[in-house]
């Protein structure tokens, strides 16, 4: 069963919420200022991710690297300077 809970209520009742998630397999949509921001769901085999070997294989097969990326990052880094007065905005 899915419930909606405010972030403040989640903070106050975290232990109870986690017990409901673990033992009753309930899920919660966490809202802040009336907008959903997160979901707390039970962990199960269906959420199991890739193994380290599978992830490495996907990473290695990700395509050709962009040789100009390092130059672009360096140009961005060199143009980014902190303000002279950090309190001024």
PAVOFI-258560 format. One record per atom (N, C-alpha, C): residue number from 1; residue in three letters; chain; x, y, z. Coordinates in steps of 0.02 Angstrom, whole numbers, plus 50000, padded with zeros to 5 digits. Example, Ala and Ser with C-alpha at 12.3 -4.5 7.8 and 13.67 -1.06 7.14 Angstrom:
// residues 2
- seba|ketor|banu|u|v|w
- 1|ALA|A|50660|49716|50390
- 1|ALA|A|50615|49775|50390
- 1|ALA|A|50660|49835|50390
- 2|SER|A|50642|49888|50354
- 2|SER|A|50684|49947|50357
- 2|SER|A|50645|50002|50394
//
This chain:
// residues 89
- seba|ketor|banu|u|v|w
- 1|UNK|A|50042|49942|50000
- 1|UNK|A|50000|50000|50000
- 1|UNK|A|50045|50062|50000
- 2|UNK|A|50026|50113|49961
- 2|UNK|A|50066|50173|49957
- 2|UNK|A|50032|50229|49997
- 3|UNK|A|50072|50265|50037
- 3|UNK|A|50048|50319|50077
- 3|UNK|A|50087|50382|50058
- 4|UNK|A|50058|50440|50074
- 4|UNK|A|50093|50504|50066
- 4|UNK|A|50108|50530|50136
- 5|UNK|A|50169|50555|50146
- 5|UNK|A|50190|50581|50210
- 5|UNK|A|50230|50644|50200
- 6|UNK|A|50219|50693|50244
- 6|UNK|A|50258|50755|50240
- 6|UNK|A|50329|50742|50266
- 7|UNK|A|50377|50777|50240
- 7|UNK|A|50447|50768|50261
- 7|UNK|A|50455|50778|50336
- 8|UNK|A|50420|50825|50364
- 8|UNK|A|50423|50838|50436
- 8|UNK|A|50398|50778|50475
- 9|UNK|A|50342|50749|50453
- 9|UNK|A|50315|50690|50487
- 9|UNK|A|50361|50630|50479
- 10|UNK|A|50393|50624|50421
- 10|UNK|A|50441|50570|50412
- 10|UNK|A|50498|50577|50461
- 11|UNK|A|50524|50637|50469
- 11|UNK|A|50579|50649|50516
- 11|UNK|A|50559|50631|50587
- 12|UNK|A|50498|50648|50605
- 12|UNK|A|50474|50634|50674
- 12|UNK|A|50459|50560|50685
- 13|UNK|A|50441|50524|50633
- 13|UNK|A|50418|50455|50640
- 13|UNK|A|50458|50406|50597
- 14|UNK|A|50521|50420|50588
- 14|UNK|A|50561|50380|50542
- 14|UNK|A|50561|50306|50561
- 15|UNK|A|50569|50291|50624
- 15|UNK|A|50570|50221|50646
- 15|UNK|A|50506|50184|50628
- 16|UNK|A|50449|50216|50642
- 16|UNK|A|50385|50185|50626
- 16|UNK|A|50376|50175|50551
- 17|UNK|A|50395|50226|50513
- 17|UNK|A|50389|50221|50440
- 17|UNK|A|50432|50165|50413
- 18|UNK|A|50494|50160|50436
- 18|UNK|A|50538|50108|50411
- 18|UNK|A|50513|50038|50431
- 19|UNK|A|50482|50033|50490
- 19|UNK|A|50453|49969|50510
- 19|UNK|A|50396|49949|50463
- 20|UNK|A|50354|49998|50445
- 20|UNK|A|50299|49983|50399
- 20|UNK|A|50325|49963|50330
- 21|UNK|A|50379|49995|50310
- 21|UNK|A|50409|49979|50245
- 21|UNK|A|50438|49908|50248
- 22|UNK|A|50473|49893|50301
- 22|UNK|A|50506|49828|50306
- 22|UNK|A|50458|49770|50316
- 23|UNK|A|50412|49777|50364
- 23|UNK|A|50371|49720|50383
- 23|UNK|A|50305|49716|50346
- 24|UNK|A|50276|49773|50328
- 24|UNK|A|50212|49772|50293
- 24|UNK|A|50219|49783|50218
- 25|UNK|A|50281|49799|50196
- 25|UNK|A|50297|49811|50126
- 25|UNK|A|50259|49872|50099
- 26|UNK|A|50243|49920|50144
- 26|UNK|A|50212|49983|50124
- 26|UNK|A|50264|50027|50090
- 27|UNK|A|50241|50075|50051
- 27|UNK|A|50285|50124|50022
- 27|UNK|A|50257|50194|50038
- 28|UNK|A|50302|50243|50038
- 28|UNK|A|50283|50311|50057
- 28|UNK|A|50310|50360|50006
- 29|UNK|A|50267|50406|49986
- 29|UNK|A|50289|50463|49945
- 29|UNK|A|50299|50520|49993
- 30|UNK|A|50359|50547|49994
- 30|UNK|A|50377|50601|50040
- 30|UNK|A|50365|50667|50004
- 31|UNK|A|50327|50711|50037
- 31|UNK|A|50313|50776|50006
- 31|UNK|A|50343|50832|50048
- 32|UNK|A|50360|50885|50014
- 32|UNK|A|50386|50945|50047
- 32|UNK|A|50351|51004|50015
- 33|UNK|A|50318|51044|50056
- 33|UNK|A|50279|51101|50031
- 33|UNK|A|50226|51078|49981
- 34|UNK|A|50197|51019|49993
- 34|UNK|A|50144|50994|49951
- 34|UNK|A|50166|50960|49887
- 35|UNK|A|50231|50958|49874
- 35|UNK|A|50256|50928|49812
- 35|UNK|A|50295|50864|49828
- 36|UNK|A|50283|50810|49791
- 36|UNK|A|50320|50749|49803
- 36|UNK|A|50395|50757|49786
- 37|UNK|A|50438|50734|49832
- 37|UNK|A|50510|50741|49821
- 37|UNK|A|50548|50675|49824
- 38|UNK|A|50518|50624|49855
- 38|UNK|A|50554|50561|49862
- 38|UNK|A|50503|50505|49874
- 39|UNK|A|50527|50444|49868
- 39|UNK|A|50486|50386|49881
- 39|UNK|A|50527|50338|49924
- 40|UNK|A|50497|50313|49977
- 40|UNK|A|50528|50262|50020
- 40|UNK|A|50493|50197|50005
- 41|UNK|A|50531|50149|49979
- 41|UNK|A|50502|50084|49959
- 41|UNK|A|50543|50027|49988
- 42|UNK|A|50513|49969|49996
- 42|UNK|A|50552|49912|50021
- 42|UNK|A|50602|49889|49968
- 43|UNK|A|50657|49865|49993
- 43|UNK|A|50708|49837|49948
- 43|UNK|A|50692|49764|49936
- 44|UNK|A|50695|49744|49874
- 44|UNK|A|50681|49675|49856
- 44|UNK|A|50725|49655|49798
- 45|UNK|A|50719|49594|49777
- 45|UNK|A|50759|49569|49722
- 45|UNK|A|50746|49607|49657
- 46|UNK|A|50685|49635|49650
- 46|UNK|A|50669|49671|49589
- 46|UNK|A|50707|49737|49583
- 47|UNK|A|50736|49762|49638
- 47|UNK|A|50774|49824|49634
- 47|UNK|A|50849|49810|49632
- 48|UNK|A|50868|49748|49627
- 48|UNK|A|50939|49730|49627
- 48|UNK|A|50972|49758|49564
- 49|UNK|A|51028|49792|49573
- 49|UNK|A|51062|49823|49517
- 49|UNK|A|51111|49775|49483
- 50|UNK|A|51150|49802|49439
- 50|UNK|A|51199|49762|49403
- 50|UNK|A|51257|49743|49449
- 51|UNK|A|51289|49688|49433
- 51|UNK|A|51349|49669|49471
- 51|UNK|A|51406|49715|49451
- 52|UNK|A|51460|49714|49488
- 52|UNK|A|51517|49756|49472
- 52|UNK|A|51545|49739|49403
- 53|UNK|A|51548|49675|49387
- 53|UNK|A|51572|49655|49321
- 53|UNK|A|51528|49680|49265
- 54|UNK|A|51462|49676|49275
- 54|UNK|A|51415|49701|49225
- 54|UNK|A|51422|49776|49216
- 55|UNK|A|51429|49812|49272
- 55|UNK|A|51437|49885|49269
- 55|UNK|A|51501|49903|49232
- 56|UNK|A|51555|49868|49246
- 56|UNK|A|51619|49881|49212
- 56|UNK|A|51613|49868|49137
- 57|UNK|A|51579|49815|49120
- 57|UNK|A|51569|49799|49049
- 57|UNK|A|51529|49854|49014
- 58|UNK|A|51477|49878|49047
- 58|UNK|A|51436|49932|49018
- 58|UNK|A|51479|49995|49011
- 59|UNK|A|51519|50009|49062
- 59|UNK|A|51562|50069|49060
- 59|UNK|A|51612|50065|49002
- 60|UNK|A|51644|50007|48994
- 60|UNK|A|51694|49999|48942
- 60|UNK|A|51664|50000|48872
- 61|UNK|A|51602|49977|48865
- 61|UNK|A|51569|49976|48800
- 61|UNK|A|51530|50040|48787
- 62|UNK|A|51542|50091|48826
- 62|UNK|A|51503|50153|48822
- 62|UNK|A|51517|50195|48761
- 63|UNK|A|51562|50177|48719
- 63|UNK|A|51576|50216|48660
- 63|UNK|A|51643|50251|48664
- 64|UNK|A|51660|50286|48611
- 64|UNK|A|51724|50321|48607
- 64|UNK|A|51724|50382|48652
- 65|UNK|A|51782|50397|48680
- 65|UNK|A|51788|50456|48722
- 65|UNK|A|51798|50517|48678
- 66|UNK|A|51784|50575|48704
- 66|UNK|A|51791|50638|48669
- 66|UNK|A|51858|50669|48689
- 67|UNK|A|51907|50671|48644
- 67|UNK|A|51973|50697|48663
- 67|UNK|A|51971|50771|48680
- 68|UNK|A|51922|50808|48657
- 68|UNK|A|51919|50880|48671
- 68|UNK|A|51887|50895|48739
- 69|UNK|A|51861|50844|48774
- 69|UNK|A|51827|50856|48837
- 69|UNK|A|51874|50886|48889
- 70|UNK|A|51935|50861|48894
- 70|UNK|A|51982|50888|48943
- 70|UNK|A|51997|50962|48929
- 71|UNK|A|52005|50979|48866
- 71|UNK|A|52017|51049|48848
- 71|UNK|A|51957|51093|48865
- 72|UNK|A|51897|51068|48852
- 72|UNK|A|51836|51105|48869
- 72|UNK|A|51831|51116|48944
- 73|UNK|A|51844|51064|48983
- 73|UNK|A|51841|51070|49056
- 73|UNK|A|51893|51119|49082
- 74|UNK|A|51952|51118|49053
- 74|UNK|A|52005|51165|49074
- 74|UNK|A|51985|51237|49058
- 75|UNK|A|51954|51248|49000
- 75|UNK|A|51931|51315|48982
- 75|UNK|A|51877|51340|49030
- 76|UNK|A|51832|51295|49048
- 76|UNK|A|51779|51313|49096
- 76|UNK|A|51810|51330|49163
- 77|UNK|A|51856|51288|49186
- 77|UNK|A|51888|51298|49250
- 77|UNK|A|51927|51363|49253
- 78|UNK|A|51963|51380|49200
- 78|UNK|A|52003|51440|49200
- 78|UNK|A|51960|51504|49196
- 79|UNK|A|51900|51499|49169
- 79|UNK|A|51857|51558|49165
- 79|UNK|A|51814|51567|49227
- 80|UNK|A|51813|51518|49271
- 80|UNK|A|51772|51522|49332
- 80|UNK|A|51814|51550|49388
- 81|UNK|A|51800|51611|49407
- 81|UNK|A|51837|51645|49460
- 81|UNK|A|51789|51664|49516
- 82|UNK|A|51810|51657|49578
- 82|UNK|A|51766|51679|49633
- 82|UNK|A|51760|51755|49633
- 83|UNK|A|51706|51782|49657
- 83|UNK|A|51697|51854|49660
- 83|UNK|A|51747|51885|49708
- 84|UNK|A|51763|51948|49696
- 84|UNK|A|51811|51982|49740
- 84|UNK|A|51782|51990|49810
- 85|UNK|A|51717|52002|49814
- 85|UNK|A|51683|52006|49879
- 85|UNK|A|51629|51953|49880
- 86|UNK|A|51640|51899|49917
- 86|UNK|A|51594|51843|49914
- 86|UNK|A|51527|51858|49946
- 87|UNK|A|51520|51913|49982
- 87|UNK|A|51456|51931|50012
- 87|UNK|A|51414|51972|49964
- 88|UNK|A|51444|51993|49910
- 88|UNK|A|51408|52033|49861
- 88|UNK|A|51376|51986|49811
- 89|UNK|A|51313|51997|49795
- 89|UNK|A|51281|51953|49747
- 89|UNK|A|51242|51991|49695
//
